Amino acid sequence: MAVQKTTVYLDVDAYRRIKAIAKAERRAPADLVREAVTEYAGRHALRAAPRSIGIGRSKRGDVSERAEELLVGFGRSR
């Protein structure tokens, strides 16, 4: 695993809590910070747009203006 060194400033109370948790879990505070950052980055990662959007061409220039009209009954059973 390649790592990048950085500096993070924490408020005093947060740092004390991190140190207490790390001590209770017998881990380094830096390990907890790395884990938290990895989890946060995973939850907030940019998602790629589906590749299928905009893939088709109707060869008609009025589809967007007529969308409501064209979609009447769409999804209903026949």
mmCIF file of the N, C-alpha and C atoms, coordinates in Angstrom:
data_MODEL
# 
_entry.id   MODEL 
# 
loop_
_atom_site.group_PDB 
_atom_site.id 
_atom_site.type_symbol 
_atom_site.label_atom_id 
_atom_site.label_alt_id 
_atom_site.label_comp_id 
_atom_site.label_asym_id 
_atom_site.label_entity_id 
_atom_site.label_seq_id 
_atom_site.pdbx_PDB_ins_code 
_atom_site.Cartn_x 
_atom_site.Cartn_y 
_atom_site.Cartn_z 
_atom_site.occupancy 
_atom_site.B_iso_or_equiv 
_atom_site.pdbx_formal_charge 
_atom_site.auth_seq_id 
_atom_site.auth_comp_id 
_atom_site.auth_asym_id 
_atom_site.auth_atom_id 
_atom_site.pdbx_PDB_model_num 
ATOM 1   N N  . MET A 1 1  ? 0.846   -1.174 0.000   1.00 0.00 ? 1  MET A N  1 
ATOM 2   C CA . MET A 1 1  ? 0.000   0.000  0.000   1.00 0.00 ? 1  MET A CA 1 
ATOM 3   C C  . MET A 1 1  ? 0.896   1.244  0.000   1.00 0.00 ? 1  MET A C  1 
ATOM 4   N N  . ALA A 1 2  ? 0.764   2.070  -1.029  1.00 0.00 ? 2  ALA A N  1 
ATOM 5   C CA . ALA A 1 2  ? 1.490   3.329  -1.075  1.00 0.00 ? 2  ALA A CA 1 
ATOM 6   C C  . ALA A 1 2  ? 0.790   4.331  -0.168  1.00 0.00 ? 2  ALA A C  1 
ATOM 7   N N  . VAL A 1 3  ? 1.563   5.141  0.507   1.00 0.00 ? 3  VAL A N  1 
ATOM 8   C CA . VAL A 1 3  ? 0.983   6.130  1.420   1.00 0.00 ? 3  VAL A CA 1 
ATOM 9   C C  . VAL A 1 3  ? 1.491   7.520  1.074   1.00 0.00 ? 3  VAL A C  1 
ATOM 10  N N  . GLN A 1 4  ? 0.715   8.513  1.449   1.00 0.00 ? 4  GLN A N  1 
ATOM 11  C CA . GLN A 1 4  ? 1.071   9.915  1.262   1.00 0.00 ? 4  GLN A CA 1 
ATOM 12  C C  . GLN A 1 4  ? 1.001   10.581 2.626   1.00 0.00 ? 4  GLN A C  1 
ATOM 13  N N  . LYS A 1 5  ? 2.063   11.230 3.016   1.00 0.00 ? 5  LYS A N  1 
ATOM 14  C CA . LYS A 1 5  ? 2.088   11.919 4.301   1.00 0.00 ? 5  LYS A CA 1 
ATOM 15  C C  . LYS A 1 5  ? 1.327   13.233 4.188   1.00 0.00 ? 5  LYS A C  1 
ATOM 16  N N  . THR A 1 6  ? 0.558   13.534 5.235   1.00 0.00 ? 6  THR A N  1 
ATOM 17  C CA . THR A 1 6  ? -0.175  14.797 5.287   1.00 0.00 ? 6  THR A CA 1 
ATOM 18  C C  . THR A 1 6  ? -0.290  15.233 6.738   1.00 0.00 ? 6  THR A C  1 
ATOM 19  N N  . THR A 1 7  ? -0.712  16.449 6.950   1.00 0.00 ? 7  THR A N  1 
ATOM 20  C CA . THR A 1 7  ? -0.923  16.968 8.292   1.00 0.00 ? 7  THR A CA 1 
ATOM 21  C C  . THR A 1 7  ? -2.394  17.332 8.423   1.00 0.00 ? 7  THR A C  1 
ATOM 22  N N  . VAL A 1 8  ? -2.997  16.902 9.520   1.00 0.00 ? 8  VAL A N  1 
ATOM 23  C CA . VAL A 1 8  ? -4.401  17.200 9.783   1.00 0.00 ? 8  VAL A CA 1 
ATOM 24  C C  . VAL A 1 8  ? -4.478  17.872 11.142  1.00 0.00 ? 8  VAL A C  1 
ATOM 25  N N  . TYR A 1 9  ? -5.173  18.987 11.197  1.00 0.00 ? 9  TYR A N  1 
ATOM 26  C CA . TYR A 1 9  ? -5.376  19.682 12.463  1.00 0.00 ? 9  TYR A CA 1 
ATOM 27  C C  . TYR A 1 9  ? -6.745  19.308 13.005  1.00 0.00 ? 9  TYR A C  1 
ATOM 28  N N  . LEU A 1 10 ? -6.762  18.791 14.237  1.00 0.00 ? 10 LEU A N  1 
ATOM 29  C CA . LEU A 1 10 ? -8.006  18.401 14.892  1.00 0.00 ? 10 LEU A CA 1 
ATOM 30  C C  . LEU A 1 10 ? -8.228  19.292 16.103  1.00 0.00 ? 10 LEU A C  1 
ATOM 31  N N  . ASP A 1 11 ? -9.515  19.492 16.445  1.00 0.00 ? 11 ASP A N  1 
ATOM 32  C CA . ASP A 1 11 ? -9.728  20.247 17.680  1.00 0.00 ? 11 ASP A CA 1 
ATOM 33  C C  . ASP A 1 11 ? -9.324  19.339 18.851  1.00 0.00 ? 11 ASP A C  1 
ATOM 34  N N  . VAL A 1 12 ? -9.019  19.957 19.970  1.00 0.00 ? 12 VAL A N  1 
ATOM 35  C CA . VAL A 1 12 ? -8.440  19.243 21.116  1.00 0.00 ? 12 VAL A CA 1 
ATOM 36  C C  . VAL A 1 12 ? -9.345  18.113 21.587  1.00 0.00 ? 12 VAL A C  1 
ATOM 37  N N  . ASP A 1 13 ? -10.656 18.361 21.674  1.00 0.00 ? 13 ASP A N  1 
ATOM 38  C CA . ASP A 1 13 ? -11.571 17.323 22.156  1.00 0.00 ? 13 ASP A CA 1 
ATOM 39  C C  . ASP A 1 13 ? -11.607 16.118 21.209  1.00 0.00 ? 13 ASP A C  1 
ATOM 40  N N  . ALA A 1 14 ? -11.643 16.362 19.914  1.00 0.00 ? 14 ALA A N  1 
ATOM 41  C CA . ALA A 1 14 ? -11.657 15.262 18.949  1.00 0.00 ? 14 ALA A CA 1 
ATOM 42  C C  . ALA A 1 14 ? -10.372 14.459 19.051  1.00 0.00 ? 14 ALA A C  1 
ATOM 43  N N  . TYR A 1 15 ? -9.245  15.133 19.191  1.00 0.00 ? 15 TYR A N  1 
ATOM 44  C CA . TYR A 1 15 ? -7.968  14.433 19.304  1.00 0.00 ? 15 TYR A CA 1 
ATOM 45  C C  . TYR A 1 15 ? -7.926  13.565 20.557  1.00 0.00 ? 15 TYR A C  1 
ATOM 46  N N  . ARG A 1 16 ? -8.433  14.095 21.659  1.00 0.00 ? 16 ARG A N  1 
ATOM 47  C CA . ARG A 1 16 ? -8.466  13.315 22.903  1.00 0.00 ? 16 ARG A CA 1 
ATOM 48  C C  . ARG A 1 16 ? -9.348  12.073 22.745  1.00 0.00 ? 16 ARG A C  1 
ATOM 49  N N  . ARG A 1 17 ? -10.481 12.232 22.075  1.00 0.00 ? 17 ARG A N  1 
ATOM 50  C CA . ARG A 1 17 ? -11.371 11.082 21.857  1.00 0.00 ? 17 ARG A CA 1 
ATOM 51  C C  . ARG A 1 17 ? -10.700 10.035 20.971  1.00 0.00 ? 17 ARG A C  1 
ATOM 52  N N  . ILE A 1 18 ? -10.038 10.498 19.906  1.00 0.00 ? 18 ILE A N  1 
ATOM 53  C CA . ILE A 1 18 ? -9.338  9.571  19.009  1.00 0.00 ? 18 ILE A CA 1 
ATOM 54  C C  . ILE A 1 18 ? -8.255  8.808  19.777  1.00 0.00 ? 18 ILE A C  1 
ATOM 55  N N  . LYS A 1 19 ? -7.504  9.526  20.610  1.00 0.00 ? 19 LYS A N  1 
ATOM 56  C CA . LYS A 1 19 ? -6.443  8.866  21.387  1.00 0.00 ? 19 LYS A CA 1 
ATOM 57  C C  . LYS A 1 19 ? -7.030  7.854  22.357  1.00 0.00 ? 19 LYS A C  1 
ATOM 58  N N  . ALA A 1 20 ? -8.157  8.177  22.991  1.00 0.00 ? 20 ALA A N  1 
ATOM 59  C CA . ALA A 1 20 ? -8.784  7.255  23.944  1.00 0.00 ? 20 ALA A CA 1 
ATOM 60  C C  . ALA A 1 20 ? -9.289  5.996  23.234  1.00 0.00 ? 20 ALA A C  1 
ATOM 61  N N  . ILE A 1 21 ? -9.915  6.181  22.090  1.00 0.00 ? 21 ILE A N  1 
ATOM 62  C CA . ILE A 1 21 ? -10.415 5.039  21.308  1.00 0.00 ? 21 ILE A CA 1 
ATOM 63  C C  . ILE A 1 21 ? -9.237  4.182  20.850  1.00 0.00 ? 21 ILE A C  1 
ATOM 64  N N  . ALA A 1 22 ? -8.194  4.825  20.363  1.00 0.00 ? 22 ALA A N  1 
ATOM 65  C CA . ALA A 1 22 ? -7.010  4.096  19.887  1.00 0.00 ? 22 ALA A CA 1 
ATOM 66  C C  . ALA A 1 22 ? -6.386  3.285  21.023  1.00 0.00 ? 22 ALA A C  1 
ATOM 67  N N  . LYS A 1 23 ? -6.305  3.879  22.191  1.00 0.00 ? 23 LYS A N  1 
ATOM 68  C CA . LYS A 1 23 ? -5.725  3.170  23.336  1.00 0.00 ? 23 LYS A CA 1 
ATOM 69  C C  . LYS A 1 23 ? -6.582  1.962  23.711  1.00 0.00 ? 23 LYS A C  1 
ATOM 70  N N  . ALA A 1 24 ? -7.910  2.154  23.739  1.00 0.00 ? 24 ALA A N  1 
ATOM 71  C CA . ALA A 1 24 ? -8.818  1.063  24.093  1.00 0.00 ? 24 ALA A CA 1 
ATOM 72  C C  . ALA A 1 24 ? -8.742  -0.079 23.076  1.00 0.00 ? 24 ALA A C  1 
ATOM 73  N N  . GLU A 1 25 ? -8.526  0.269  21.816  1.00 0.00 ? 25 GLU A N  1 
ATOM 74  C CA . GLU A 1 25 ? -8.466  -0.739 20.756  1.00 0.00 ? 25 GLU A CA 1 
ATOM 75  C C  . GLU A 1 25 ? -7.034  -1.208 20.472  1.00 0.00 ? 25 GLU A C  1 
ATOM 76  N N  . ARG A 1 26 ? -6.084  -0.658 21.217  1.00 0.00 ? 26 ARG A N  1 
ATOM 77  C CA . ARG A 1 26 ? -4.664  -0.984 21.036  1.00 0.00 ? 26 ARG A CA 1 
ATOM 78  C C  . ARG A 1 26 ? -4.221  -0.754 19.589  1.00 0.00 ? 26 ARG A C  1 
ATOM 79  N N  . ARG A 1 27 ? -4.567  0.428  19.117  1.00 0.00 ? 27 ARG A N  1 
ATOM 80  C CA . ARG A 1 27 ? -4.211  0.837  17.750  1.00 0.00 ? 27 ARG A CA 1 
ATOM 81  C C  . ARG A 1 27 ? -3.600  2.230  17.813  1.00 0.00 ? 27 ARG A C  1 
ATOM 82  N N  . ALA A 1 28 ? -2.958  2.624  16.752  1.00 0.00 ? 28 ALA A N  1 
ATOM 83  C CA . ALA A 1 28 ? -2.387  3.970  16.676  1.00 0.00 ? 28 ALA A CA 1 
ATOM 84  C C  . ALA A 1 28 ? -3.491  4.957  16.277  1.00 0.00 ? 28 ALA A C  1 
ATOM 85  N N  . PRO A 1 29 ? -3.467  6.168  16.845  1.00 0.00 ? 29 PRO A N  1 
ATOM 86  C CA . PRO A 1 29 ? -4.451  7.179  16.440  1.00 0.00 ? 29 PRO A CA 1 
ATOM 87  C C  . PRO A 1 29 ? -4.431  7.419  14.923  1.00 0.00 ? 29 PRO A C  1 
ATOM 88  N N  . ALA A 1 30 ? -3.250  7.397  14.325  1.00 0.00 ? 30 ALA A N  1 
ATOM 89  C CA . ALA A 1 30 ? -3.149  7.618  12.877  1.00 0.00 ? 30 ALA A CA 1 
ATOM 90  C C  . ALA A 1 30 ? -3.895  6.533  12.103  1.00 0.00 ? 30 ALA A C  1 
ATOM 91  N N  . ASP A 1 31 ? -3.904  5.324  12.628  1.00 0.00 ? 31 ASP A N  1 
ATOM 92  C CA . ASP A 1 31 ? -4.620  4.227  11.979  1.00 0.00 ? 31 ASP A CA 1 
ATOM 93  C C  . ASP A 1 31 ? -6.125  4.515  11.959  1.00 0.00 ? 31 ASP A C  1 
ATOM 94  N N  . LEU A 1 32 ? -6.642  5.032  13.069  1.00 0.00 ? 32 LEU A N  1 
ATOM 95  C CA . LEU A 1 32 ? -8.066  5.381  13.135  1.00 0.00 ? 32 LEU A CA 1 
ATOM 96  C C  . LEU A 1 32 ? -8.406  6.505  12.160  1.00 0.00 ? 32 LEU A C  1 
ATOM 97  N N  . VAL A 1 33 ? -7.533  7.495  12.069  1.00 0.00 ? 33 VAL A N  1 
ATOM 98  C CA . VAL A 1 33 ? -7.765  8.607  11.149  1.00 0.00 ? 33 VAL A CA 1 
ATOM 99  C C  . VAL A 1 33 ? -7.761  8.106  9.709   1.00 0.00 ? 33 VAL A C  1 
ATOM 100 N N  . ARG A 1 34 ? -6.790  7.259  9.358   1.00 0.00 ? 34 ARG A N  1 
ATOM 101 C CA . ARG A 1 34 ? -6.749  6.692  7.996   1.00 0.00 ? 34 ARG A CA 1 
ATOM 102 C C  . ARG A 1 34 ? -8.020  5.911  7.695   1.00 0.00 ? 34 ARG A C  1 
ATOM 103 N N  . GLU A 1 35 ? -8.466  5.107  8.656   1.00 0.00 ? 35 GLU A N  1 
ATOM 104 C CA . GLU A 1 35 ? -9.684  4.320  8.467   1.00 0.00 ? 35 GLU A CA 1 
ATOM 105 C C  . GLU A 1 35 ? -10.894 5.234  8.257   1.00 0.00 ? 35 GLU A C  1 
ATOM 106 N N  . ALA A 1 36 ? -10.998 6.280  9.055   1.00 0.00 ? 36 ALA A N  1 
ATOM 107 C CA . ALA A 1 36 ? -12.123 7.206  8.940   1.00 0.00 ? 36 ALA A CA 1 
ATOM 108 C C  . ALA A 1 36 ? -12.110 7.929  7.592   1.00 0.00 ? 36 ALA A C  1 
ATOM 109 N N  . VAL A 1 37 ? -10.933 8.361  7.160   1.00 0.00 ? 37 VAL A N  1 
ATOM 110 C CA . VAL A 1 37 ? -10.822 9.060  5.874   1.00 0.00 ? 37 VAL A CA 1 
ATOM 111 C C  . VAL A 1 37 ? -11.171 8.118  4.730   1.00 0.00 ? 37 VAL A C  1 
ATOM 112 N N  . THR A 1 38 ? -10.710 6.884  4.796   1.00 0.00 ? 38 THR A N  1 
ATOM 113 C CA . THR A 1 38 ? -11.016 5.901  3.749   1.00 0.00 ? 38 THR A CA 1 
ATOM 114 C C  . THR A 1 38 ? -12.517 5.657  3.670   1.00 0.00 ? 38 THR A C  1 
ATOM 115 N N  . GLU A 1 39 ? -13.163 5.503  4.812   1.00 0.00 ? 39 GLU A N  1 
ATOM 116 C CA . GLU A 1 39 ? -14.613 5.280  4.838   1.00 0.00 ? 39 GLU A CA 1 
ATOM 117 C C  . GLU A 1 39 ? -15.359 6.492  4.269   1.00 0.00 ? 39 GLU A C  1 
ATOM 118 N N  . TYR A 1 40 ? -14.976 7.683  4.695   1.00 0.00 ? 40 TYR A N  1 
ATOM 119 C CA . TYR A 1 40 ? -15.625 8.908  4.221   1.00 0.00 ? 40 TYR A CA 1 
ATOM 120 C C  . TYR A 1 40 ? -15.452 9.058  2.708   1.00 0.00 ? 40 TYR A C  1 
ATOM 121 N N  . ALA A 1 41 ? -14.239 8.849  2.232   1.00 0.00 ? 41 ALA A N  1 
ATOM 122 C CA . ALA A 1 41 ? -13.965 8.988  0.801   1.00 0.00 ? 41 ALA A CA 1 
ATOM 123 C C  . ALA A 1 41 ? -14.767 7.972  -0.012  1.00 0.00 ? 41 ALA A C  1 
ATOM 124 N N  . GLY A 1 42 ? -14.941 6.786  0.528   1.00 0.00 ? 42 GLY A N  1 
ATOM 125 C CA . GLY A 1 42 ? -15.725 5.769  -0.164  1.00 0.00 ? 42 GLY A CA 1 
ATOM 126 C C  . GLY A 1 42 ? -17.191 6.141  -0.270  1.00 0.00 ? 42 GLY A C  1 
ATOM 127 N N  . ARG A 1 43 ? -17.739 6.742  0.793   1.00 0.00 ? 43 ARG A N  1 
ATOM 128 C CA . ARG A 1 43 ? -19.148 7.142  0.783   1.00 0.00 ? 43 ARG A CA 1 
ATOM 129 C C  . ARG A 1 43 ? -19.401 8.355  -0.102  1.00 0.00 ? 43 ARG A C  1 
ATOM 130 N N  . HIS A 1 44 ? -18.401 9.182  -0.291  1.00 0.00 ? 44 HIS A N  1 
ATOM 131 C CA . HIS A 1 44 ? -18.583 10.416 -1.049  1.00 0.00 ? 44 HIS A CA 1 
ATOM 132 C C  . HIS A 1 44 ? -17.869 10.412 -2.396  1.00 0.00 ? 44 HIS A C  1 
ATOM 133 N N  . ALA A 1 45 ? -17.513 9.247  -2.864  1.00 0.00 ? 45 ALA A N  1 
ATOM 134 C CA . ALA A 1 45 ? -16.813 9.143  -4.151  1.00 0.00 ? 45 ALA A CA 1 
ATOM 135 C C  . ALA A 1 45 ? -17.716 9.605  -5.289  1.00 0.00 ? 45 ALA A C  1 
ATOM 136 N N  . LEU A 1 46 ? -17.118 10.241 -6.272  1.00 0.00 ? 46 LEU A N  1 
ATOM 137 C CA . LEU A 1 46 ? -17.877 10.656 -7.442  1.00 0.00 ? 46 LEU A CA 1 
ATOM 138 C C  . LEU A 1 46 ? -18.258 9.415  -8.224  1.00 0.00 ? 46 LEU A C  1 
ATOM 139 N N  . ARG A 1 47 ? -19.504 9.361  -8.600  1.00 0.00 ? 47 ARG A N  1 
ATOM 140 C CA . ARG A 1 47 ? -19.998 8.216  -9.351  1.00 0.00 ? 47 ARG A CA 1 
ATOM 141 C C  . ARG A 1 47 ? -20.040 8.569  -10.836 1.00 0.00 ? 47 ARG A C  1 
ATOM 142 N N  . ALA A 1 48 ? -19.601 7.656  -11.650 1.00 0.00 ? 48 ALA A N  1 
ATOM 143 C CA . ALA A 1 48 ? -19.647 7.870  -13.091 1.00 0.00 ? 48 ALA A CA 1 
ATOM 144 C C  . ALA A 1 48 ? -21.093 7.775  -13.567 1.00 0.00 ? 48 ALA A C  1 
ATOM 145 N N  . ALA A 1 49 ? -21.450 8.605  -14.517 1.00 0.00 ? 49 ALA A N  1 
ATOM 146 C CA . ALA A 1 49 ? -22.788 8.558  -15.091 1.00 0.00 ? 49 ALA A CA 1 
ATOM 147 C C  . ALA A 1 49 ? -22.946 7.266  -15.886 1.00 0.00 ? 49 ALA A C  1 
ATOM 148 N N  . PRO A 1 50 ? -24.143 6.692  -15.874 1.00 0.00 ? 50 PRO A N  1 
ATOM 149 C CA . PRO A 1 50 ? -24.356 5.496  -16.682 1.00 0.00 ? 50 PRO A CA 1 
ATOM 150 C C  . PRO A 1 50 ? -24.002 5.763  -18.138 1.00 0.00 ? 50 PRO A C  1 
ATOM 151 N N  . ARG A 1 51 ? -23.362 4.808  -18.764 1.00 0.00 ? 51 ARG A N  1 
ATOM 152 C CA . ARG A 1 51 ? -22.897 4.989  -20.138 1.00 0.00 ? 51 ARG A CA 1 
ATOM 153 C C  . ARG A 1 51 ? -24.041 4.968  -21.138 1.00 0.00 ? 51 ARG A C  1 
ATOM 154 N N  . SER A 1 52 ? -25.223 4.516  -20.738 1.00 0.00 ? 52 SER A N  1 
ATOM 155 C CA . SER A 1 52 ? -26.332 4.394  -21.675 1.00 0.00 ? 52 SER A CA 1 
ATOM 156 C C  . SER A 1 52 ? -27.100 5.699  -21.872 1.00 0.00 ? 52 SER A C  1 
ATOM 157 N N  . ILE A 1 53 ? -26.929 6.670  -20.987 1.00 0.00 ? 53 ILE A N  1 
ATOM 158 C CA . ILE A 1 53 ? -27.667 7.923  -21.109 1.00 0.00 ? 53 ILE A CA 1 
ATOM 159 C C  . ILE A 1 53 ? -27.206 8.678  -22.345 1.00 0.00 ? 53 ILE A C  1 
ATOM 160 N N  . GLY A 1 54 ? -28.167 9.056  -23.165 1.00 0.00 ? 54 GLY A N  1 
ATOM 161 C CA . GLY A 1 54 ? -27.873 9.823  -24.364 1.00 0.00 ? 54 GLY A CA 1 
ATOM 162 C C  . GLY A 1 54 ? -27.265 9.014  -25.484 1.00 0.00 ? 54 GLY A C  1 
ATOM 163 N N  . ILE A 1 55 ? -27.370 7.702  -25.408 1.00 0.00 ? 55 ILE A N  1 
ATOM 164 C CA . ILE A 1 55 ? -26.706 6.873  -26.399 1.00 0.00 ? 55 ILE A CA 1 
ATOM 165 C C  . ILE A 1 55 ? -27.508 6.765  -27.699 1.00 0.00 ? 55 ILE A C  1 
ATOM 166 N N  . GLY A 1 56 ? -28.818 6.899  -27.600 1.00 0.00 ? 56 GLY A N  1 
ATOM 167 C CA . GLY A 1 56 ? -29.652 6.729  -28.793 1.00 0.00 ? 56 GLY A CA 1 
ATOM 168 C C  . GLY A 1 56 ? -29.912 8.032  -29.525 1.00 0.00 ? 56 GLY A C  1 
ATOM 169 N N  . ARG A 1 57 ? -30.311 7.916  -30.761 1.00 0.00 ? 57 ARG A N  1 
ATOM 170 C CA . ARG A 1 57 ? -30.673 9.086  -31.558 1.00 0.00 ? 57 ARG A CA 1 
ATOM 171 C C  . ARG A 1 57 ? -32.004 8.814  -32.228 1.00 0.00 ? 57 ARG A C  1 
ATOM 172 N N  . SER A 1 58 ? -32.930 9.753  -32.069 1.00 0.00 ? 58 SER A N  1 
ATOM 173 C CA . SER A 1 58 ? -34.252 9.561  -32.655 1.00 0.00 ? 58 SER A CA 1 
ATOM 174 C C  . SER A 1 58 ? -34.328 10.123 -34.075 1.00 0.00 ? 58 SER A C  1 
ATOM 175 N N  . LYS A 1 59 ? -33.346 10.931 -34.454 1.00 0.00 ? 59 LYS A N  1 
ATOM 176 C CA . LYS A 1 59 ? -33.336 11.626 -35.742 1.00 0.00 ? 59 LYS A CA 1 
ATOM 177 C C  . LYS A 1 59 ? -34.508 12.588 -35.865 1.00 0.00 ? 59 LYS A C  1 
ATOM 178 N N  . ARG A 1 60 ? -35.048 12.990 -34.697 1.00 0.00 ? 60 ARG A N  1 
ATOM 179 C CA . ARG A 1 60 ? -36.124 13.977 -34.658 1.00 0.00 ? 60 ARG A CA 1 
ATOM 180 C C  . ARG A 1 60 ? -35.673 15.104 -33.743 1.00 0.00 ? 60 ARG A C  1 
ATOM 181 N N  . GLY A 1 61 ? -35.913 16.305 -34.141 1.00 0.00 ? 61 GLY A N  1 
ATOM 182 C CA . GLY A 1 61 ? -35.472 17.451 -33.351 1.00 0.00 ? 61 GLY A CA 1 
ATOM 183 C C  . GLY A 1 61 ? -36.477 17.934 -32.327 1.00 0.00 ? 61 GLY A C  1 
ATOM 184 N N  . ASP A 1 62 ? -37.678 17.338 -32.300 1.00 0.00 ? 62 ASP A N  1 
ATOM 185 C CA . ASP A 1 62 ? -38.722 17.853 -31.416 1.00 0.00 ? 62 ASP A CA 1 
ATOM 186 C C  . ASP A 1 62 ? -39.047 16.929 -30.246 1.00 0.00 ? 62 ASP A C  1 
ATOM 187 N N  . VAL A 1 63 ? -38.244 15.917 -30.003 1.00 0.00 ? 63 VAL A N  1 
ATOM 188 C CA . VAL A 1 63 ? -38.557 14.936 -28.970 1.00 0.00 ? 63 VAL A CA 1 
ATOM 189 C C  . VAL A 1 63 ? -38.651 15.594 -27.594 1.00 0.00 ? 63 VAL A C  1 
ATOM 190 N N  . SER A 1 64 ? -37.721 16.452 -27.246 1.00 0.00 ? 64 SER A N  1 
ATOM 191 C CA . SER A 1 64 ? -37.764 17.056 -25.914 1.00 0.00 ? 64 SER A CA 1 
ATOM 192 C C  . SER A 1 64 ? -38.980 17.958 -25.739 1.00 0.00 ? 64 SER A C  1 
ATOM 193 N N  . GLU A 1 65 ? -39.391 18.637 -26.798 1.00 0.00 ? 65 GLU A N  1 
ATOM 194 C CA . GLU A 1 65 ? -40.567 19.504 -26.701 1.00 0.00 ? 65 GLU A CA 1 
ATOM 195 C C  . GLU A 1 65 ? -41.852 18.676 -26.599 1.00 0.00 ? 65 GLU A C  1 
ATOM 196 N N  . ARG A 1 66 ? -41.853 17.471 -27.150 1.00 0.00 ? 66 ARG A N  1 
ATOM 197 C CA . ARG A 1 66 ? -43.047 16.633 -27.179 1.00 0.00 ? 66 ARG A CA 1 
ATOM 198 C C  . ARG A 1 66 ? -42.994 15.504 -26.154 1.00 0.00 ? 66 ARG A C  1 
ATOM 199 N N  . ALA A 1 67 ? -42.087 15.562 -25.182 1.00 0.00 ? 67 ALA A N  1 
ATOM 200 C CA . ALA A 1 67 ? -41.878 14.457 -24.249 1.00 0.00 ? 67 ALA A CA 1 
ATOM 201 C C  . ALA A 1 67 ? -43.164 14.021 -23.554 1.00 0.00 ? 67 ALA A C  1 
ATOM 202 N N  . GLU A 1 68 ? -43.917 14.959 -23.005 1.00 0.00 ? 68 GLU A N  1 
ATOM 203 C CA . GLU A 1 68 ? -45.142 14.604 -22.289 1.00 0.00 ? 68 GLU A CA 1 
ATOM 204 C C  . GLU A 1 68 ? -46.121 13.894 -23.213 1.00 0.00 ? 68 GLU A C  1 
ATOM 205 N N  . GLU A 1 69 ? -46.293 14.423 -24.394 1.00 0.00 ? 69 GLU A N  1 
ATOM 206 C CA . GLU A 1 69 ? -47.200 13.820 -25.379 1.00 0.00 ? 69 GLU A CA 1 
ATOM 207 C C  . GLU A 1 69 ? -46.739 12.417 -25.750 1.00 0.00 ? 69 GLU A C  1 
ATOM 208 N N  . LEU A 1 70 ? -45.456 12.254 -25.985 1.00 0.00 ? 70 LEU A N  1 
ATOM 209 C CA . LEU A 1 70 ? -44.930 10.964 -26.408 1.00 0.00 ? 70 LEU A CA 1 
ATOM 210 C C  . LEU A 1 70 ? -44.964 9.906  -25.306 1.00 0.00 ? 70 LEU A C  1 
ATOM 211 N N  . LEU A 1 71 ? -44.943 10.341 -24.034 1.00 0.00 ? 71 LEU A N  1 
ATOM 212 C CA . LEU A 1 71 ? -44.919 9.399  -22.937 1.00 0.00 ? 71 LEU A CA 1 
ATOM 213 C C  . LEU A 1 71 ? -46.298 9.045  -22.371 1.00 0.00 ? 71 LEU A C  1 
ATOM 214 N N  . VAL A 1 72 ? -47.348 9.587  -22.918 1.00 0.00 ? 72 VAL A N  1 
ATOM 215 C CA . VAL A 1 72 ? -48.702 9.265  -22.468 1.00 0.00 ? 72 VAL A CA 1 
ATOM 216 C C  . VAL A 1 72 ? -48.905 7.756  -22.600 1.00 0.00 ? 72 VAL A C  1 
ATOM 217 N N  . GLY A 1 73 ? -49.296 7.119  -21.505 1.00 0.00 ? 73 GLY A N  1 
ATOM 218 C CA . GLY A 1 73 ? -49.549 5.681  -21.511 1.00 0.00 ? 73 GLY A CA 1 
ATOM 219 C C  . GLY A 1 73 ? -48.322 4.818  -21.338 1.00 0.00 ? 73 GLY A C  1 
ATOM 220 N N  . PHE A 1 74 ? -47.162 5.420  -21.281 1.00 0.00 ? 74 PHE A N  1 
ATOM 221 C CA . PHE A 1 74 ? -45.926 4.641  -21.141 1.00 0.00 ? 74 PHE A CA 1 
ATOM 222 C C  . PHE A 1 74 ? -45.948 3.891  -19.814 1.00 0.00 ? 74 PHE A C  1 
ATOM 223 N N  . GLY A 1 75 ? -45.652 2.603  -19.829 1.00 0.00 ? 75 GLY A N  1 
ATOM 224 C CA . GLY A 1 75 ? -45.586 1.804  -18.624 1.00 0.00 ? 75 GLY A CA 1 
ATOM 225 C C  . GLY A 1 75 ? -46.889 1.145  -18.258 1.00 0.00 ? 75 GLY A C  1 
ATOM 226 N N  . ARG A 1 76 ? -47.962 1.429  -18.948 1.00 0.00 ? 76 ARG A N  1 
ATOM 227 C CA . ARG A 1 76 ? -49.240 0.801  -18.664 1.00 0.00 ? 76 ARG A CA 1 
ATOM 228 C C  . ARG A 1 76 ? -49.352 -0.515 -19.418 1.00 0.00 ? 76 ARG A C  1 
ATOM 229 N N  . SER A 1 77 ? -50.026 -1.454 -18.795 1.00 0.00 ? 77 SER A N  1 
ATOM 230 C CA . SER A 1 77 ? -50.277 -2.734 -19.480 1.00 0.00 ? 77 SER A CA 1 
ATOM 231 C C  . SER A 1 77 ? -51.294 -2.523 -20.582 1.00 0.00 ? 77 SER A C  1 
ATOM 232 N N  . ARG A 1 78 ? -51.141 -3.276 -21.634 1.00 0.00 ? 78 ARG A N  1 
ATOM 233 C CA . ARG A 1 78 ? -52.079 -3.142 -22.758 1.00 0.00 ? 78 ARG A CA 1 
ATOM 234 C C  . ARG A 1 78 ? -53.316 -3.914 -22.542 1.00 0.00 ? 78 ARG A C  1 
# 
